Amino acid sequence: MTGDGHLLGVMMVCGHQIDGATLYVDSADVDKTVTVGSWTADRPLTTGLVTWTLDSPAAGWAATRSLAPLTARTTYAFYGWTKDNSWSSSSVSFTLTDRDRLTPGKVRYDSVSDNGDESAITVSMAEFKTRACQNM
């Protein structure tokens, strides 16, 4: 979240390339998977931290599908991808309740433990930058 309440896309690119990101309704039923927003970077993203606002135009990004309104009781997933499908980032799932718990400077992401278990955690942007690539 930005200080004025805009939802941010936040990715830590770990040694590969990412060309864009998609936010979709997370569903086990493929027929119910709906894209609610998609963005393409002006240039391939390489190693490092990247952020941009999801609900308004952002420098360096083009909305290939503008963000649709998010609804209660829906789980969303957000992930980064490459145009040729050679790589993707880990995804993170969230609900509006999860989003509403975010404060400026905090990031929600799926952390992977040493034994391979995944869990969504919320950390500071600095901690995310330090930890996000550890298990890649």
trRosetta pair geometry for C-beta under 8 A, 3 or more apart (Angstrom, degrees):
i j d omega theta_ij theta_ji phi_ij phi_ji
1 5 6.4 -23 -166 -132 108 31
1 6 7.0 143 -155 70 58 40
1 7 6.5 -35 -98 -104 64 43
1 8 6.4 -138 -59 3 13 99
1 99 7.8 119 -66 -176 109 76
1 102 4.6 147 -14 117 115 111
1 103 6.3 -85 58 -168 130 13
1 104 5.4 -93 96 -76 89 54
1 106 7.2 12 29 53 95 87
2 5 6.7 -38 69 35 80 21
2 6 4.3 13 25 49 120 91
2 8 6.1 120 -44 -52 79 108
2 53 6.5 -21 -29 -95 134 105
2 104 6.2 19 177 -110 21 102
3 104 4.7 23 -79 -87 60 155
6 53 4.6 -12 146 -138 136 115
6 54 7.4 169 167 39 89 68
6 55 5.6 -143 -149 45 91 109
6 56 6.4 -57 -135 11 139 113
7 53 7.1 104 74 -158 50 65
7 54 4.7 -40 96 42 99 119
7 55 5.8 87 39 -18 94 108
7 67 7.7 157 62 -147 127 163
7 99 6.6 -27 -107 -152 116 123
8 51 5.2 -8 -177 -166 123 102
8 52 6.8 145 -154 73 75 27
8 53 6.1 -54 -101 -98 63 47
8 54 6.7 162 -131 -14 12 92
9 21 5.4 139 -159 83 143 163
9 23 8.0 -122 -94 -50 106 112
9 39 6.7 -130 -16 37 165 148
9 50 7.7 -19 113 117 95 91
9 51 6.7 161 82 -152 58 48
9 52 5.2 -8 51 59 104 80
9 53 7.7 97 10 175 81 3
9 54 5.2 113 -36 -69 92 98
9 78 6.9 -158 -125 -176 86 134
10 49 7.5 -17 -166 -166 85 91
10 50 7.4 161 -152 86 40 56
10 51 5.0 -3 -102 -103 73 88
10 107 5.0 -104 95 -124 158 117
10 109 7.7 -98 93 -63 110 113
10 125 7.4 -121 -143 -122 145 92
10 128 7.0 19 146 138 134 157
11 18 6.3 -84 143 70 154 169
11 21 6.8 -153 -44 -81 137 131
11 45 7.2 71 91 126 130 159
11 49 7.5 161 89 -152 47 47
11 50 4.9 -9 62 59 91 101
11 51 7.9 176 24 -76 60 46
11 80 5.0 61 -121 -45 151 140
11 89 5.7 -94 -144 -92 115 169
12 48 7.4 -105 -149 142 61 21
12 49 5.4 -23 -103 -97 74 67
12 50 7.7 175 -86 20 27 72
12 128 6.6 -168 -40 149 130 89
12 129 6.3 168 -102 -119 125 48
12 132 3.7 108 46 94 152 149
12 133 5.9 -121 135 -45 124 91
13 16 6.6 -123 -176 65 88 66
13 17 7.2 21 -167 -126 131 22
13 18 5.2 -132 -106 5 114 114
13 45 5.0 -174 -55 130 154 104
13 46 6.1 169 115 151 143 18
13 47 5.5 -139 102 -108 94 25
13 48 5.9 3 50 46 98 47
13 49 7.9 -162 16 -74 74 19
13 50 6.4 43 -18 -6 107 116
13 80 7.5 -94 -91 113 87 166
13 89 7.4 -86 -102 -86 61 117
14 47 6.8 48 -133 -122 18 80
14 132 6.9 -147 -62 119 118 91
14 133 3.8 162 -115 -120 118 105
14 136 4.3 145 131 -11 150 176
15 47 5.7 37 -71 -88 37 110
15 133 7.3 115 -8 -152 97 128
15 136 6.8 161 29 122 118 138
16 82 7.9 -91 150 -55 112 128
16 87 4.6 -161 165 -169 144 163
17 44 4.7 -11 -165 179 119 120
17 45 6.6 139 -162 70 59 54
17 46 5.9 -27 -102 -93 75 65
17 82 6.0 73 97 -102 92 118
17 87 6.5 116 59 54 66 141
18 21 7.4 30 165 -62 123 82
18 41 7.2 89 110 -4 79 140
18 44 7.3 142 67 -166 35 70
18 45 4.5 -23 63 61 87 113
18 50 7.7 -144 69 29 130 151
18 80 4.0 -7 -151 160 136 130
18 81 6.8 84 -151 51 81 17
18 82 6.4 -110 -127 -70 36 72
18 87 7.2 -103 -83 104 62 110
18 88 7.8 78 -116 -138 93 37
18 89 6.0 7 -99 -39 135 109
19 40 6.4 -13 149 -148 85 80
19 41 5.9 -142 -170 38 40 101
19 44 5.6 -40 -91 -111 75 73
19 45 7.2 -167 -78 14 24 84
19 81 6.6 -47 53 100 87 62
19 82 4.9 92 2 -135 109 47
19 83 4.7 -36 74 -28 171 84
20 38 6.7 36 157 177 126 83
20 39 5.6 -175 -159 96 89 54
20 40 4.1 -39 -93 -105 126 54
20 41 5.8 -152 -81 -2 58 75
20 64 7.2 10 -157 1 149 130
20 80 6.9 169 95 -151 32 69
20 81 5.9 -23 69 61 79 85
20 83 7.4 78 6 -65 111 74
21 38 7.2 -173 95 -148 49 52
21 39 5.2 3 54 54 86 98
21 78 6.6 18 176 -176 113 87
21 79 6.7 -174 -147 97 77 32
21 80 4.7 -41 -92 -97 85 66
21 81 7.1 147 -99 13 33 78
21 89 7.9 -17 -107 31 93 130
22 35 5.9 -63 -166 -133 111 107
22 37 7.1 162 -157 92 48 58
22 38 4.6 -5 -109 -107 80 88
22 39 7.8 -170 -75 23 42 63
22 78 7.3 -173 92 -142 44 51
22 79 6.4 -10 56 59 81 74
22 81 6.6 12 0 1 106 125
23 35 7.3 102 78 -162 51 65
23 36 5.3 -61 108 69 96 91
23 37 4.2 17 45 55 112 99
23 38 7.3 -148 26 -67 65 50
23 54 6.9 49 -21 -156 146 140
23 67 7.0 21 54 -118 139 90
23 76 5.8 8 -177 178 94 121
23 77 7.3 172 -150 85 52 41
23 78 4.8 -12 -101 -98 80 85
24 33 5.7 26 159 -177 130 87
24 34 6.2 170 -160 85 84 38
24 35 4.8 -47 -99 -101 96 50
24 36 6.1 152 -114 9 34 79
24 76 6.8 157 82 -155 29 74
24 77 5.8 -20 63 59 80 87
25 32 6.8 -86 107 143 126 80
25 33 6.1 -175 74 -143 82 41
25 34 4.5 30 17 46 119 86
25 36 6.4 94 -39 -30 77 114
25 74 5.9 -64 -129 -175 100 114
25 75 7.3 92 -165 76 62 56
25 76 6.2 -57 -104 -103 40 64
25 77 7.9 37 136 16 10 82
26 33 7.6 10 -125 -118 21 86
26 75 4.4 -63 57 113 113 98
26 76 6.0 132 -11 -160 96 10
26 77 4.0 101 -78 -26 108 105
26 93 5.1 2 -42 -122 168 113
27 30 7.6 -178 96 -72 99 16
27 32 4.0 -99 141 92 168 105
27 33 5.2 -148 47 -71 103 64
27 75 7.9 146 -65 67 57 98
29 32 4.3 52 86 14 107 111
29 33 7.5 -166 94 -29 56 76
30 33 5.6 -36 -155 3 42 118
35 38 5.7 -4 -180 -41 130 112
35 65 5.7 71 129 75 119 164
36 65 7.7 169 137 124 16 122
36 67 6.5 34 141 -153 83 59
36 68 4.4 -103 -157 44 82 106
36 70 6.9 86 158 -89 154 72
36 76 6.7 -66 36 -125 139 119
37 54 5.9 56 154 -177 160 107
37 63 7.2 -59 -160 -148 86 102
37 65 5.8 -169 -139 97 29 91
37 66 6.8 -46 -120 147 83 23
37 67 3.9 3 -92 -98 131 67
37 68 6.6 -147 -53 12 79 69
38 63 7.2 111 79 -167 53 60
38 64 4.5 -51 103 68 105 100
38 65 4.2 56 29 31 96 101
39 52 7.1 -175 161 90 162 139
39 54 7.3 -116 -36 -126 137 70
39 58 7.7 9 -147 44 143 120
39 61 4.9 -3 -177 -173 119 118
39 62 6.8 153 -157 77 66 41
39 63 5.6 -39 -100 -104 78 52
39 64 6.5 174 -102 11 19 83
40 61 7.0 146 74 -157 39 65
40 62 5.1 -18 61 61 91 95
40 64 5.2 67 -15 -37 105 118
41 44 6.8 111 88 -107 128 17
41 45 5.3 -174 -71 -37 176 98
41 50 7.8 -37 -100 -168 134 153
41 60 6.2 -10 -153 154 77 89
41 61 5.9 -41 -105 -100 49 71
42 60 4.9 -111 15 -156 116 52
42 61 6.8 -100 -24 -65 84 25
42 62 6.9 106 -74 -19 73 94
43 60 7.4 -61 23 -155 85 94
44 82 7.9 24 -131 -128 105 91
45 48 7.7 -123 179 60 91 86
45 50 5.3 -33 -145 -54 141 156
45 80 7.6 -70 57 -164 138 142
49 125 7.8 83 -161 179 149 96
49 128 7.9 100 -117 107 120 101
49 129 5.1 -36 -67 -110 136 103
52 58 3.8 108 -168 147 106 161
52 59 7.8 -146 -123 55 107 56
52 60 6.9 -131 -91 73 133 101
52 61 5.0 94 -178 -18 164 149
53 56 5.0 -7 115 49 133 88
53 57 8.0 34 74 78 110 23
53 58 4.9 169 43 -76 77 115
54 58 8.0 -7 -64 -25 24 135
54 67 5.2 88 146 -68 91 143
55 67 4.9 -79 -101 55 64 147
57 61 7.7 174 -167 79 55 90
57 63 7.2 -102 -100 -11 61 112
58 61 4.4 19 77 42 100 122
63 66 4.8 58 147 -86 144 59
63 67 7.3 -88 -139 -19 132 70
65 68 7.9 -27 152 -28 101 93
67 70 7.9 -31 173 -40 104 89
70 74 7.0 -153 -173 70 75 124
70 76 6.6 -54 -132 -43 115 144
70 96 5.7 155 127 -83 117 100
70 99 7.3 64 108 5 162 163
71 74 4.9 68 77 0 87 132
71 96 7.3 -105 118 -39 19 132
72 95 7.8 47 -150 178 49 102
72 96 5.4 -70 -99 32 58 142
73 95 7.6 13 -101 -150 14 122
74 95 6.8 149 76 -131 45 79
74 96 7.5 60 50 -20 81 97
75 93 5.4 11 176 -176 107 113
75 94 7.2 160 -154 81 68 20
75 95 5.5 -49 -99 -76 62 84
76 93 6.7 160 83 -152 42 61
76 94 5.8 -25 62 65 91 72
76 95 7.3 144 14 -94 81 34
77 91 4.7 19 -180 169 107 131
77 92 7.0 163 -149 80 63 33
77 93 4.8 -31 -92 -92 79 75
78 91 6.3 154 73 -156 38 78
78 92 5.6 -18 55 57 92 83
78 94 7.5 -6 0 17 109 107
79 88 5.8 27 156 173 121 111
79 89 5.4 -176 -166 70 75 86
79 90 7.0 -126 -123 118 99 24
79 91 3.7 -51 -68 -92 112 87
79 92 7.6 154 -73 12 69 58
80 88 6.3 163 90 -163 58 62
80 89 3.6 53 44 4 100 122
81 85 7.1 -18 -174 -103 107 55
81 87 7.6 159 -155 94 43 56
81 88 4.7 -11 -104 -111 67 93
81 89 7.5 -98 -53 12 42 78
82 85 6.3 -153 75 -51 87 12
82 86 5.1 -43 78 45 148 79
82 87 4.8 66 -13 51 129 79
82 88 7.0 -121 4 -71 78 58
85 88 7.7 -13 -148 -46 56 103
88 91 8.0 -7 146 -50 117 87
90 109 7.3 81 93 -176 120 99
90 110 5.4 -129 151 64 126 113
90 112 7.6 -138 -109 -33 154 115
91 110 6.9 40 86 3 48 136
92 108 5.9 147 167 119 142 86
92 109 5.0 -96 -82 -130 139 46
92 110 5.0 -166 -100 -20 75 87
92 120 6.2 107 -156 -118 92 103
93 110 7.6 55 13 -63 74 115
93 120 6.6 -100 59 -68 75 138
94 98 3.9 -130 -156 85 92 139
94 99 5.7 104 146 -51 130 80
94 108 5.9 87 -83 104 130 151
94 120 7.3 154 -79 -154 77 153
95 98 4.9 106 48 5 66 98
95 99 7.2 -124 101 -2 39 88
96 99 5.3 -51 -146 38 38 115
96 100 6.1 39 154 -23 68 105
97 100 5.8 -54 -146 36 29 111
97 101 6.8 31 152 -22 61 104
98 101 5.9 -58 -157 30 32 112
98 102 7.4 42 147 -32 62 95
98 108 6.2 77 166 -118 113 169
98 120 7.5 -24 -140 141 143 148
99 102 5.8 -45 -165 11 40 115
101 122 7.0 -117 116 -57 112 168
102 106 5.2 -164 -153 83 75 113
102 107 8.0 44 -136 -95 117 18
102 108 6.4 -91 -83 -24 114 109
102 122 6.8 -150 -100 -138 75 131
103 106 5.1 69 55 5 68 126
105 124 5.9 -17 151 -147 95 78
105 125 5.3 -98 -163 -7 59 109
106 122 5.4 23 174 177 116 103
106 123 7.0 165 -151 86 73 22
106 124 6.3 -58 -102 -103 59 40
106 125 7.2 -106 -82 -40 13 72
107 122 6.9 172 84 -149 36 61
107 123 6.0 -25 60 64 85 72
107 124 7.5 32 16 137 88 15
107 125 5.6 103 -24 -95 114 58
107 128 4.2 7 59 -61 144 157
108 120 5.9 16 -179 -178 99 104
108 121 7.2 -179 -145 91 59 32
108 122 4.8 -28 -91 -93 75 83
109 120 7.1 -174 101 -142 18 67
109 121 6.8 -23 64 59 63 74
109 123 7.6 -48 31 26 99 102
109 128 6.3 112 5 -133 136 111
109 132 6.4 -12 116 -113 167 102
110 118 4.9 7 180 -172 111 111
110 119 7.0 156 -149 77 68 19
110 120 5.5 -43 -91 -87 64 63
110 121 7.9 111 -126 14 21 74
111 118 7.0 157 78 -150 41 59
111 119 5.9 -23 58 65 89 73
111 120 7.6 129 11 -125 78 15
111 121 4.9 4 -5 14 125 123
111 131 7.1 -12 -120 140 111 127
111 135 8.0 107 -172 13 61 137
112 116 6.5 -21 -172 -143 101 33
112 117 7.2 156 -154 78 55 38
112 118 5.3 -27 -96 -93 71 76
112 135 4.4 -141 76 100 113 160
113 116 6.8 -35 70 34 77 20
113 117 4.5 7 31 55 119 89
113 118 7.7 -147 5 -72 78 29
113 119 7.5 35 -31 10 103 103
114 135 7.8 -145 -91 -104 43 117
123 127 4.0 -103 162 88 123 127
123 128 5.2 156 83 -55 111 78
123 131 7.1 14 85 37 171 137
124 127 4.6 93 55 7 82 101
124 128 6.9 -143 94 -6 43 86
125 128 5.6 -53 -148 35 32 116
125 129 6.4 35 153 -22 64 105
126 129 5.8 -53 -151 33 30 113
126 130 6.5 25 153 -15 63 109
127 130 5.6 -59 -149 40 34 111
127 131 5.8 4 163 1 71 118
128 131 6.4 -72 -132 49 23 92
128 132 5.3 34 176 -46 67 113
129 132 6.7 -26 -114 9 16 113
131 134 5.4 -39 -163 -9 55 124
133 136 5.0 -48 -161 9 65 129
